[in-house]
């Protein structure tokens, strides 16, 4: 029998551990000064996390780790090691190269946290999986934005406190997962390494269509999240506006997306997974195209409302795409399918992050977010190409 608090523990663990993702982004200004980093450090260090995550998910998928071993144990080990690599950022001997390595290692270990957390939820909940993953991805969203909130509350305190606290929280998340969440009742462990599994998972047309929608969503998501603080700072310069709390606003824009994940999960039960996912993807694409109009106007309230709405719709479809992938994968390859789709999706984020970093330096900043619309457009095309209504 599934204990009523199981989903809460999974969600809490996911929140705690995914705070590692943007831990250094929240203190990027301090890192640049402390270690004499180049101005391009934001894009490069964020990409290092993504590259590490991609490498990790690829290896985990090849070795079918999430299907062959206890997912809770994998989650726990990766949480502890990820906390340690994140903590390494406070070393006084660090330079740009060592920070790149540390962030890459943290990303690698996140491969045993984010998709494995979804695998754990899928092993417990088949009926209502969309709602369950809505809570889980919502936890990822809040966890991603949480370092910005720590930075805001820490005020003038040493930036190292943000890194230390995120590492401690990640250790807590891994510990409660291993102690309170055992292997789920719907888990069907794989017995051997099967390299053909990597190709088999994409033979299903419905899974492939859902994955394409996810890939388009990922082109936009992390570039939007990573550049929110930069976007706000640039808006201040463009309009010579009064200083506003960039850390707090960044946290709110990112973290309120967690509400959208939960809401999307509930709405999908009434209107269908594909319909809600497509609607959110279309709305976020429209935000990309409308962004120049908003950035050109000087009403700060309009900017806040626009960014909050964008933050809601840019992530609302993520758990729905993951649910579509999980439901269309065979039980014994579910973990590998989720991990492989994550691997490709996060590979795409590196391209979009580097593209944003490049155009930021050479084009009018009010117009560069239009580039992100490419993802939603192609994602919608792939998603709607197949009739995979759930």
C-alpha positions as CSV (number, residue, x, y, z in Angstrom):
1,X,0.0,0.0,0.0
2,X,1.3,3.5,-1.0
3,X,1.7,5.7,2.1
4,X,-0.2,9.0,1.8
5,X,3.0,11.0,2.4
6,X,5.1,9.3,-0.2
7,X,4.6,11.9,-2.9
8,X,5.3,14.7,-0.4
9,X,8.6,13.2,0.4
10,X,9.6,12.7,-3.2
11,X,8.6,16.3,-4.0
12,X,10.5,17.6,-1.0
13,X,13.6,15.6,-1.9
14,X,13.4,16.9,-5.5
15,X,13.1,20.5,-4.3
16,X,16.1,20.2,-1.9
17,X,18.4,18.5,-4.4
18,X,17.6,20.6,-7.5
19,X,18.6,23.7,-5.6
20,X,22.1,22.7,-6.8
21,X,21.3,23.6,-10.3
22,X,21.5,27.4,-10.2
23,X,23.4,27.7,-6.9
24,X,26.2,29.7,-8.6
25,X,24.0,31.7,-10.8
26,X,22.5,33.4,-7.8
27,X,26.0,34.6,-6.8
28,X,27.5,35.1,-10.2
29,X,28.4,38.7,-9.6
30,X,30.3,37.7,-6.5
31,X,32.1,34.8,-8.3
32,X,33.2,37.1,-11.2
33,X,34.8,39.5,-8.7
34,X,36.2,36.8,-6.3
35,X,37.8,34.7,-9.0
36,X,38.3,37.4,-11.7
37,X,36.1,35.6,-14.2
38,X,35.2,36.9,-17.7
39,X,31.9,38.6,-18.3
40,X,30.8,35.5,-20.3
41,X,31.0,33.4,-17.2
42,X,27.2,33.2,-16.8
43,X,26.6,31.5,-20.1
44,X,29.7,29.2,-19.8
45,X,29.2,28.1,-16.2
46,X,25.5,27.5,-16.8
47,X,26.4,25.5,-19.9
48,X,28.9,23.5,-17.9
49,X,26.1,22.3,-15.6
50,X,24.0,21.4,-18.7
51,X,26.9,19.6,-20.3
52,X,27.6,17.6,-17.2
53,X,23.9,16.7,-16.9
54,X,23.9,15.6,-20.6
55,X,26.9,13.5,-20.1
56,X,25.4,12.0,-16.9
57,X,22.1,11.2,-18.5
58,X,23.8,9.6,-21.5
59,X,25.9,7.3,-19.3
60,X,22.9,6.6,-17.0
61,X,20.8,5.7,-20.1
62,X,23.5,3.6,-21.8
63,X,24.0,1.6,-18.5
64,X,20.2,1.7,-17.8
65,X,21.1,2.7,-14.3
66,X,17.6,3.9,-13.3
67,X,16.1,0.6,-14.4
68,X,18.7,-1.8,-13.0
69,X,19.4,-0.3,-9.6
70,X,17.2,1.0,-6.8
71,X,16.2,4.5,-7.9
72,X,16.1,5.8,-4.3
73,X,19.7,4.6,-3.7
74,X,20.9,6.2,-6.9
75,X,19.1,9.4,-5.9
76,X,20.8,9.4,-2.5
77,X,24.3,8.8,-3.7
78,X,24.1,11.5,-6.4
79,X,22.6,14.0,-3.9
80,X,25.5,13.6,-1.5
81,X,28.2,13.7,-4.2
82,X,26.4,16.7,-5.9
83,X,26.3,18.6,-2.6
84,X,30.1,18.1,-2.3
85,X,30.9,19.2,-5.8
86,X,28.7,22.3,-5.3
87,X,30.5,23.0,-2.0
88,X,33.8,23.0,-3.9
89,X,32.9,26.4,-5.5
90,X,33.9,28.1,-2.2
91,X,37.5,27.0,-2.5
92,X,39.8,30.1,-2.4
93,X,42.1,28.4,-5.0
94,X,39.4,28.2,-7.6
95,X,39.7,29.8,-11.1
96,X,37.5,29.7,-14.2
97,X,38.7,26.2,-15.2
98,X,38.2,24.6,-11.8
99,X,34.7,26.2,-11.5
100,X,33.8,24.9,-14.9
101,X,34.9,21.4,-13.8
102,X,33.0,21.6,-10.5
103,X,29.8,22.8,-12.2
104,X,30.1,20.1,-14.8
105,X,30.5,17.5,-12.1
106,X,27.4,18.9,-10.3
107,X,25.4,18.7,-13.5
108,X,26.6,15.1,-14.0
109,X,25.3,14.1,-10.6
110,X,22.0,15.9,-11.2
111,X,21.4,13.2,-13.8
112,X,20.9,10.9,-10.9
113,X,18.4,13.3,-9.3
114,X,16.0,14.9,-11.7
115,X,15.1,12.0,-14.1
116,X,15.5,9.5,-11.4
117,X,13.1,11.4,-9.2
118,X,10.5,11.2,-12.1
119,X,11.3,7.5,-12.4
120,X,10.5,7.0,-8.6
121,X,7.2,8.9,-9.0
122,X,6.3,6.8,-12.1
123,X,7.0,3.6,-10.1
124,X,4.5,4.7,-7.4
125,X,1.8,6.4,-9.5
126,X,0.4,5.2,-12.8
127,X,-3.1,6.6,-12.4
128,X,-2.8,10.4,-12.1
129,X,0.8,10.4,-13.1
130,X,0.4,13.8,-14.8
131,X,-0.6,15.3,-11.4
132,X,2.2,13.6,-9.6
133,X,4.9,14.8,-12.1
134,X,3.3,18.2,-12.0
135,X,4.1,18.4,-8.3
136,X,7.6,16.9,-8.9
137,X,8.6,19.3,-11.7
138,X,7.1,22.1,-9.6
139,X,9.6,21.2,-6.9
140,X,12.3,21.3,-9.5
141,X,11.2,24.8,-10.5
142,X,11.1,26.1,-6.9
143,X,14.4,24.4,-6.1
144,X,16.0,26.0,-9.2
145,X,14.9,29.5,-8.1
146,X,15.6,28.9,-4.4
147,X,19.3,30.1,-4.4
148,X,18.1,33.5,-5.6
149,X,15.9,33.7,-2.5
150,X,18.8,32.6,-0.3
151,X,20.9,35.3,-1.9
152,X,18.2,37.9,-1.3
153,X,17.8,37.0,2.4
154,X,21.5,36.7,3.0
155,X,21.8,40.4,1.9
156,X,25.4,41.6,2.6
157,X,26.5,38.4,4.1
158,X,29.3,36.4,2.4
159,X,28.2,34.8,-0.9
160,X,29.6,31.5,0.3
161,X,26.7,31.1,2.6
162,X,24.4,30.6,-0.4
163,X,26.6,27.8,-1.7
164,X,26.9,26.2,1.8
165,X,23.2,26.3,2.4
166,X,22.2,24.8,-1.0
167,X,24.7,21.9,-0.4
168,X,23.3,21.3,3.1
169,X,19.7,21.3,1.7
170,X,20.7,18.8,-1.1
171,X,22.2,16.4,1.5
172,X,18.9,16.6,3.5
173,X,16.9,15.8,0.4
174,X,18.9,12.7,-0.5
175,X,18.8,11.5,3.1
176,X,15.0,11.6,3.4
177,X,14.6,10.0,0.1
178,X,16.7,6.9,1.0
179,X,15.1,6.7,4.5
180,X,11.5,7.1,3.6
181,X,10.9,6.1,0.0
182,X,11.5,2.5,-1.0
183,X,11.2,1.0,-4.5
184,X,7.7,1.6,-5.9
185,X,5.1,-1.1,-6.5
186,X,5.1,-0.5,-10.3
187,X,8.8,-0.9,-10.7
188,X,10.0,-3.5,-13.1
189,X,13.8,-3.7,-12.9
190,X,15.9,-4.3,-16.0
191,X,18.4,-7.1,-15.5
192,X,21.2,-6.5,-18.0
193,X,22.7,-3.7,-20.0
194,X,20.9,-3.5,-23.4
195,X,22.4,-0.9,-25.7
196,X,19.6,-1.4,-28.1
197,X,17.2,0.1,-25.6
198,X,18.5,3.6,-26.5
199,X,17.1,3.2,-30.0
200,X,14.0,1.1,-29.1
201,X,12.5,3.9,-26.9
202,X,12.1,6.2,-29.9
203,X,10.4,3.7,-32.2
204,X,7.0,4.5,-30.6
205,X,5.5,7.4,-32.6
206,X,3.6,8.8,-29.7
207,X,6.6,8.9,-27.5
208,X,8.7,10.4,-30.3
209,X,6.1,13.2,-30.8
210,X,6.0,14.0,-27.1
211,X,9.8,14.1,-27.0
212,X,9.9,16.5,-29.9
213,X,7.5,18.9,-28.0
214,X,9.8,18.6,-25.0
215,X,12.9,19.4,-27.0
216,X,11.2,22.6,-28.3
217,X,10.3,23.5,-24.8
218,X,13.9,23.0,-23.6
219,X,15.3,25.3,-26.2
220,X,13.5,28.1,-24.5
221,X,13.3,27.2,-20.8
222,X,16.9,27.3,-19.4
223,X,17.9,30.3,-21.6
224,X,15.0,32.2,-20.2
225,X,15.7,31.2,-16.6
226,X,19.5,31.9,-16.9
227,X,19.1,35.3,-18.4
228,X,16.3,36.7,-16.2
229,X,18.8,38.5,-13.8
230,X,20.7,39.9,-16.8
231,X,17.4,40.9,-18.5
232,X,16.3,42.8,-15.4
233,X,19.7,44.5,-15.0
234,X,19.6,45.5,-18.7
235,X,16.1,46.9,-18.3
236,X,17.3,49.1,-15.5
237,X,20.0,50.5,-17.8
238,X,17.7,51.0,-20.8
239,X,15.1,53.0,-18.9
240,X,17.3,54.5,-16.2
241,X,14.8,53.1,-13.7
242,X,15.1,53.0,-9.9
243,X,16.9,49.9,-8.6
244,X,14.7,47.0,-7.9
245,X,15.5,43.7,-6.2
246,X,16.8,41.5,-9.0
247,X,17.4,38.4,-6.8
248,X,13.9,38.5,-5.4
249,X,12.2,39.1,-8.7
250,X,14.3,36.3,-10.4
251,X,13.2,33.9,-7.6
252,X,9.5,34.8,-8.0
253,X,9.5,34.6,-11.8
254,X,11.2,31.2,-11.7
255,X,9.5,29.7,-8.7
256,X,6.0,30.7,-9.4
257,X,6.3,28.4,-12.4
258,X,5.9,25.6,-9.9
259,X,2.3,26.6,-9.4
260,X,1.8,26.3,-13.1
261,X,3.2,22.8,-13.1
262,X,0.7,21.7,-10.5
263,X,-2.2,23.5,-12.2
264,X,-1.2,22.0,-15.6
265,X,-1.3,18.5,-14.0
266,X,-4.8,19.0,-12.7
267,X,-6.0,20.6,-15.9
268,X,-4.6,17.7,-18.0
269,X,-6.9,15.3,-16.2
270,X,-9.9,17.2,-17.6
271,X,-8.7,18.5,-21.0
272,X,-6.0,16.0,-21.9
273,X,-2.2,16.0,-21.6
274,X,-1.5,16.9,-25.2
275,X,-3.9,19.8,-25.3
276,X,-2.6,21.5,-22.1
277,X,1.0,21.0,-23.1
278,X,0.4,22.4,-26.6
279,X,-1.4,25.5,-25.1
280,X,1.4,26.3,-22.7
281,X,4.0,25.8,-25.4
282,X,2.2,28.1,-27.7
283,X,1.7,30.8,-25.0
284,X,5.4,30.8,-24.1
285,X,6.3,31.1,-27.8
286,X,4.0,34.1,-28.0
287,X,5.8,35.7,-25.0
288,X,9.1,35.3,-26.9
289,X,7.7,37.2,-29.8
290,X,6.1,39.9,-27.7
291,X,9.2,40.5,-25.5
292,X,10.6,43.4,-27.5
293,X,7.4,45.4,-27.0
294,X,7.5,44.9,-23.3
295,X,11.2,45.7,-22.9
296,X,10.7,48.9,-24.8
297,X,8.0,50.3,-22.5
298,X,9.0,51.9,-19.2
299,X,6.1,50.7,-17.0
300,X,7.7,48.4,-14.4
301,X,4.4,46.9,-13.4
302,X,3.8,45.7,-17.0
303,X,7.3,44.2,-17.0
304,X,6.6,42.3,-13.8
305,X,3.2,41.0,-15.0
306,X,4.7,39.9,-18.3
307,X,7.6,38.1,-16.7
308,X,5.5,36.3,-14.2
309,X,3.1,35.1,-16.9
310,X,6.0,34.0,-19.1
311,X,7.5,32.2,-16.1
312,X,4.2,30.3,-15.6
313,X,3.7,29.1,-19.2
314,X,7.4,28.4,-20.0
315,X,7.4,25.5,-17.5
316,X,3.8,24.4,-17.3
317,X,4.2,21.9,-20.1
318,X,7.4,20.2,-18.8
319,X,5.7,17.6,-16.5
320,X,3.1,16.9,-19.2
321,X,5.7,16.0,-21.8
322,X,7.5,13.8,-19.2
323,X,4.2,12.1,-18.4
324,X,3.5,11.5,-22.1
325,X,7.0,10.0,-22.4
326,X,6.5,7.8,-19.3
327,X,3.1,6.6,-20.4
328,X,4.2,5.6,-23.9
329,X,7.4,3.8,-22.8
330,X,7.4,0.1,-21.8
331,X,7.5,-0.4,-18.0
332,X,11.0,-2.0,-18.1
333,X,12.5,0.9,-20.1
334,X,10.6,3.8,-18.5
335,X,13.6,5.1,-16.6
336,X,15.9,4.9,-19.6
337,X,13.3,6.6,-21.8
338,X,12.9,9.5,-19.4
339,X,16.7,9.8,-18.9
340,X,17.4,9.7,-22.7
341,X,14.8,12.3,-23.5
342,X,16.3,14.5,-20.7
343,X,19.7,14.0,-22.2
344,X,18.7,15.2,-25.6
345,X,16.6,18.0,-24.2
346,X,19.4,19.4,-22.1
347,X,21.9,19.1,-25.0
348,X,19.6,21.5,-26.8
349,X,19.8,23.9,-23.8
350,X,23.5,24.3,-24.3
351,X,23.0,25.5,-27.9
352,X,20.3,28.0,-26.9
353,X,22.4,29.3,-23.9
354,X,25.5,29.8,-26.0
355,X,23.4,31.4,-28.8
356,X,21.8,33.8,-26.3
357,X,25.3,34.6,-24.9
358,X,26.6,35.4,-28.4
359,X,23.8,37.5,-29.6
360,X,23.6,39.4,-26.3
361,X,27.0,40.9,-27.1
362,X,26.2,41.9,-30.7
363,X,22.5,42.8,-31.0
364,X,20.0,45.1,-29.4
365,X,19.1,43.3,-26.2
366,X,15.4,44.2,-26.5
367,X,15.0,41.8,-29.4
368,X,17.2,38.8,-28.6
369,X,14.6,36.8,-26.7
370,X,12.7,36.4,-30.0
371,X,15.3,33.8,-30.9
372,X,13.8,31.5,-28.2
373,X,10.5,31.3,-30.2
374,X,12.2,28.8,-32.5
375,X,11.8,26.1,-29.8
376,X,8.1,26.4,-29.2
377,X,7.4,26.7,-32.9
378,X,9.3,23.5,-33.8
379,X,8.0,21.8,-30.7
380,X,4.4,22.4,-31.6
381,X,5.0,21.2,-35.1
382,X,6.4,17.9,-33.8
383,X,3.8,17.5,-31.0
384,X,0.9,18.0,-33.3
385,X,2.3,15.9,-36.1
386,X,1.1,12.8,-34.4
387,X,-2.3,12.1,-32.9
388,X,-1.0,11.1,-29.5
389,X,-3.9,12.5,-27.3
390,X,-3.9,10.8,-23.9
